[in-house]
Every structure is written in structure tokens, then in C-alpha cells.
Amino acid sequence: IVDKINSSIGQDPNAVNIIGVLDIYGFESFKVN
């Protein structure tokens, strides 16, 4: 999941929205870990 998001950063304008949704659900913990 993290790799998919990282590969989308700077390429997909929706990447920001995806990160925002993950943040809402608290999945940002996976990015940190």
C-alpha cells in the first residue's frame, strides 16, 4: 500500500486526496512505520 502511494506521489493529482483519506482513517501510521 505504501509503495503504491509513494509511486503515485508527483504523478497522480489524486495522490493528495488518497493521503488525506488514509490520514482520516489513521492509516498514516503504516507510512510512519
C-alpha positions in Angstrom: 0.0 0.0 0.0 2.7 2.5 1.0 4.7 1.7 -2.2 1.6 2.3 -4.3 1.0 5.6 -2.7 4.7 6.6 -3.0 4.7 5.7 -6.7 1.6 7.9 -7.1 3.1 10.9 -5.5 4.1 13.5 -8.1 2.3 11.6 -10.8 -1.3 11.4 -9.8 -3.0 14.6 -8.8 -5.4 12.5 -6.7 -2.5 11.2 -4.6 -3.1 14.1 -2.2 -6.7 13.0 -1.8 -5.6 9.4 -1.2 -3.2 10.5 1.5 -5.9 12.6 3.0 -8.3 9.7 3.2 -5.6 7.5 4.7 -5.0 10.2 7.3 -8.7 10.3 8.1 -8.8 6.6 8.8 -5.4 6.7 10.7 -3.6 4.6 8.1 -0.8 7.2 8.2 0.6 5.0 11.0 1.6 2.5 8.3 3.5 5.1 6.4 5.4 6.1 9.6 6.2 2.5 10.4 
